[in-house]
Amino acid sequence: MNENIIEMRNITIEYFMKKYTLCAVDNVDFDIKRGTITALVGESGSGKTTLANAILQNISSPGKLSNGSVTMHTKDESIRIDELDYHGIKDFRWSKVSMVFQASQNTLNPVMTIFDQFYETAIEHQPHLSKSDVEKRTIEVLKYVKLDYERVLNSYPHELSGGMKQRVMIAFSLLLEPELIILDEPTTALDVITQDYIFKILRRINKELGITMLLMTHDIAIVAKYANYVGVMYNGKLVEYGTTFDVFKKSQHAYTRRLIESTPSLIGDVKDFKIYDELPIDLSRLKPKTK
Ligand SMILES: Nc1ncnc2c1ncn2[C@@H]1O[C@H](COP(=O)(O)OP(=O)(O)OP(=O)(O)O)[C@@H](O)[C@H]1O
């Protein structure tokens, strides 16, 4: 089996606006090693979400993959994701790769019980499943995220706390047994204790079920604690990639060192905390529209 579950080659993604084209991802090669938790870091606007969305053919309008290939090596086959048609991508999402978005707990339907939402999603993608199959699987995944399934199954979203809803979303992402989960700021808006609890659950799922995870976050401390590999994005380019230890301890790129220095430490002296106030994003990425 290929050691990489995802191989992205020469990826260029542009947003075609009325007056200009913005190159959000600029000729990036990026691999995700099977079984790892791989983090993508970089400040807001550096292109992390856009790059990750290419794995699900989910680039938002008016964006387009202008160049490059995205291949997933699943347990059974290799899939060129960028070449999948409408039906191909519909079968692929959730069952091969699923995603937990920023504050995705807010995407739960407020007028449906949690179980009805799991059931609807499951039969949309795998119509052959019976209600009892889905119920069995739902209980299994709710147990993985340490939720009391008897209470949660028939609850409406407003009856659950923010942390519980986010764990429901993680359970959701496990429902169709994907091989990769993309987590985009999965604990934003949650308190630090809940954040840590959720990351412990994610690490256990990664270890016990062997599910690979791609994590996008601004939280360098979480990356240091939980990720095996890190990619650093700056201005649409992947400027650094390696094991977490190598990237943090032997950073090659000045931007990575700045990113680490800009992270406040609980034990360090506040005087040593560096803040860089120059504009990080190079607006030369905005190409004037050519007629
Ligand atoms: N739908 C869109 N239309 C136009 N431009 C977009 C769109 N989505 C993203 N962009 C632009 O693409 C660039 C990369 O954005 P992206 O969201 O991928 O960055 P990011 O690193 O994930 O940021 P964040 O950490 O804030 O989520 C930014 O300049 C952003 O403004």
The ligand as an SDF file (V2000), in Angstrom:
LIG
                    3D

 31 33  0  0  0  0  0  0  0  0999 V2000
  -15.0270   32.1400   -2.2310 N   0  0  0  0  0  0  0  0  0  0  0  0
  -13.9870   32.9500   -2.3440 C   0  0  0  0  0  0  0  0  0  0  0  0
  -13.9980   33.9700   -3.2270 N   0  0  0  0  0  0  0  0  0  0  0  0
  -12.9250   34.7960   -3.3520 C   0  0  0  0  0  0  0  0  0  0  0  0
  -11.7770   34.6800   -2.6550 N   0  0  0  0  0  0  0  0  0  0  0  0
  -11.7220   33.6730   -1.7570 C   0  0  0  0  0  0  0  0  0  0  0  0
  -12.8080   32.7680   -1.5490 C   0  0  0  0  0  0  0  0  0  0  0  0
  -12.4410   31.8860   -0.5820 N   0  0  0  0  0  0  0  0  0  0  0  0
  -11.1890   32.2190   -0.2160 C   0  0  0  0  0  0  0  0  0  0  0  0
  -10.7510   33.2840   -0.9150 N   0  0  0  0  0  0  0  0  0  0  0  0
   -9.4530   33.9530   -0.8050 C   0  0  0  0  0  0  0  0  0  0  0  0
   -8.4190   32.9800   -0.9760 O   0  0  0  0  0  0  0  0  0  0  0  0
   -7.3320   33.2220   -0.1020 C   0  0  0  0  0  0  0  0  0  0  0  0
   -7.0780   31.9780    0.7390 C   0  0  0  0  0  0  0  0  0  0  0  0
   -8.2050   31.7950    1.5990 O   0  0  0  0  0  0  0  0  0  0  0  0
   -8.3510   30.5100    2.5460 P   0  0  0  0  0  0  0  0  0  0  0  0
   -9.6980   30.5840    3.1800 O   0  0  0  0  0  0  0  0  0  0  0  0
   -7.9960   29.2940    1.7840 O   0  0  0  0  0  0  0  0  0  0  0  0
   -7.2120   30.8050    3.6260 O   0  0  0  0  0  0  0  0  0  0  0  0
   -6.9860   30.1040    5.0530 P   0  0  0  0  0  0  0  0  0  0  0  0
   -5.5070   29.9960    5.2080 O   0  0  0  0  0  0  0  0  0  0  0  0
   -7.7690   28.8490    5.1360 O   0  0  0  0  0  0  0  0  0  0  0  0
   -7.5790   31.1990    6.0240 O   0  0  0  0  0  0  0  0  0  0  0  0
   -8.3170   30.9590    7.4530 P   0  0  0  0  0  0  0  0  0  0  0  0
   -7.2520   30.4840    8.3780 O   0  0  0  0  0  0  0  0  0  0  0  0
   -8.8130   32.3210    7.8120 O   0  0  0  0  0  0  0  0  0  0  0  0
   -9.4210   29.9680    7.2440 O   0  0  0  0  0  0  0  0  0  0  0  0
   -7.7080   34.4590    0.7300 C   0  0  0  0  0  0  0  0  0  0  0  0
   -7.1260   35.6020    0.1420 O   0  0  0  0  0  0  0  0  0  0  0  0
   -9.2260   34.4980    0.6060 C   0  0  0  0  0  0  0  0  0  0  0  0
   -9.7080   35.8300    0.7030 O   0  0  0  0  0  0  0  0  0  0  0  0
  1  2  1  0
  2  3  1  0
  2  7  2  0
  3  4  2  0
  4  5  1  0
  5  6  2  0
  6  7  1  0
  6 10  1  0
  7  8  1  0
  8  9  2  0
  9 10  1  0
 10 11  1  0
 11 12  1  0
 11 30  1  0
 12 13  1  0
 13 14  1  0
 13 28  1  0
 14 15  1  0
 15 16  1  0
 16 17  2  0
 16 18  1  0
 16 19  1  0
 19 20  1  0
 20 21  2  0
 20 22  1  0
 20 23  1  0
 23 24  1  0
 24 25  2  0
 24 26  1  0
 24 27  1  0
 28 29  1  0
 28 30  1  0
 30 31  1  0
M  END
$$$$
